[in-house]
Structures are given as C-alpha cells and as structure tokens.
Amino acid sequence: MTQIAIVYHSGFGHTDVIANDVARGVAEAGAHATLLRIEAGQTDFDAFFAAIAESDAIVFGSPTYMGTVSAPMKAFMDASAAVYFTKQWKDKLGAAFTVSGSPSGDKLNTLTTLAIFAAQHGMLWIGTGQNPGNNDDTSAATDVENRLGSFIGAMAQAANDSAEVTPKAGDRATGVSLGRRVAEAAARWKAGAREAVAAA
C-alpha cells in the first residue's frame, strides 16, 4: 500500500483540521496516511524520520505566522539536516498546506518556503492541480474548492475563529483534494519505479 506521511504543526487547531482532511483524501485514494504532529518545543524528530523513510510522499503543513512557517515547523526543517546529507528523501513526492487568519496572510510565502525545502531534499513537488475557484464575495464562496486560488499548495483561512467552525467547507474540500492527488500521484510513481526496475 502507498504510504503518505503528513508532517505538520498546529497552533490553535485549524491546521489540525486541514491535516485530517488531507489524510481523508489519502484514504479515499486507497493509500495509508501517517499523521506526524509537531509539538511546540519539540527537538527530537527521530521517530518522524523513521516514519518518513517508509513513506512514498510527504505532505507538509504549517500555519502561517508572521508571513512564514511556524517556529515548530522550522525546528523540524532544521533538524532534517540529519537526513539531508544522505538524500534519504530524494525522489519522494512532496506537497504542502497552510492556514492563516486572513484570506492572504502571506500564505504563499509559507508554501514557497516548504517547496524550496522539499527541493533541497531532492523531492518532487505536487501542487493542487486545481484552477482557482469561481467565487464572489458572498458567504456561499466559502463552499468553493480552491477559493483562495493557490496552485503551489492548499490554502485555508481560519478567519480568527474557533477551529470548530473554521476553516470552512471549501478550504477543507481543497485539503481532501490535495491528499487524494498526492496519494494517486505516489501510487503512479511507485508503480512506475517497479516497472523500471523490472525492465532493467
């Protein structure tokens, strides 16, 4: 079975919501998701690296704080130097999602940061594969997938409200779609690798 690691930090629960939606999309595609939640102050990531080693793809998730990834996510990124030098993640698929209070919140910078991080590890990036949602300024717009119009990764808005009510349905559906897309891509990539080995 295709294995997808979802490595994320959540400060107030909103990123937890999207992480679980991504996991649901992974399951819908017939793959297995391993949720790896980074805790504030965490410095030991050996168990994370062991789980990632068994995974075919990694989906990174972080709230956007002050225009970039959160400190706990950055701690994980910095700790990954231990596997960077041996290129253990080379040719794994990568993707990302992020949440901030406002529609923008400079979330693009967070996703770009995570994409560059993945590229440094030699990973291959998977975007949303979606066109921007056709929406307007009405409340119904919150039900539209990819309503924030991101190509590089899934974006969600917390709207400075409780994680019990936000992110809204459209953002959550975007997370599910991303998980499904990553799992399907990983299955194709894995099958292609087996065929290449058999043909060699």
RAQUITA-V727114 format. One record per backbone hydrogen bond with DSSP energy under -1.0 kcal/mol. CO is the residue of the C=O (numbers start at 1). NH is the residue of the N-H. E is the energy in kcal/mol with one decimal. If there is no record, write none. Layout:
CO NH E
CO NH E
This chain:
2 32 -2.8
3 56 -3.1
3 57 -1.1
4 34 -2.7
5 59 -3.1
6 36 -3.3
7 61 -2.3
8 38 -3.7
13 17 -1.6
14 18 -1.6
15 19 -2.5
16 20 -2.3
17 21 -1.6
18 22 -2.8
19 23 -2.2
20 24 -1.8
21 25 -2.1
22 26 -2.2
23 27 -2.3
24 28 -2.3
25 29 -1.3
26 31 -2.1
27 30 -2.0
32 4 -3.0
34 6 -2.9
36 8 -2.3
39 42 -2.1
45 49 -2.7
46 50 -2.1
47 51 -2.0
48 52 -2.8
49 53 -1.9
52 55 -1.8
56 93 -1.7
57 5 -2.7
58 95 -1.6
59 7 -2.1
60 97 -2.0
61 9 -1.6
65 68 -1.4
68 65 -2.6
70 74 -2.3
71 75 -2.3
72 76 -1.8
73 77 -2.4
74 78 -2.8
75 79 -2.2
76 80 -1.3
78 81 -1.5
79 82 -1.7
80 83 -1.4
80 84 -1.9
81 85 -1.4
83 88 -1.7
84 87 -1.5
87 90 -1.2
89 92 -2.2
92 124 -2.3
93 58 -2.8
94 126 -2.8
95 60 -3.0
96 154 -2.0
97 62 -1.7
98 156 -1.7
99 64 -2.9
100 158 -2.9
101 159 -1.1
104 107 -1.7
107 111 -2.1
108 112 -2.7
109 113 -2.5
110 114 -2.1
111 115 -2.3
112 116 -2.6
113 117 -2.2
114 118 -2.3
115 119 -2.3
116 120 -2.4
117 121 -1.1
118 123 -2.6
119 122 -1.6
122 91 -2.4
124 94 -3.0
133 135 -1.2
138 141 -1.6
139 142 -1.5
140 143 -1.9
141 144 -1.5
142 170 -3.2
144 147 -1.1
146 133 -2.7
146 149 -1.7
151 128 -2.1
154 98 -2.1
156 100 -1.7
158 161 -1.5
162 165 -1.8
162 166 -1.9
168 172 -2.2
169 173 -2.5
170 174 -1.7
171 175 -1.6
172 176 -2.1
173 177 -2.5
174 178 -2.3
175 179 -2.3
176 180 -2.4
177 181 -2.5
178 182 -2.6
179 183 -2.2
180 184 -2.4
181 185 -2.5
182 186 -2.8
183 187 -2.1
184 188 -2.0
185 189 -2.6
186 190 -2.7
187 191 -2.4
188 192 -2.5
189 193 -1.9
190 194 -1.9
191 195 -2.1
192 196 -2.2
193 197 -2.1
194 198 -2.4
195 199 -1.9
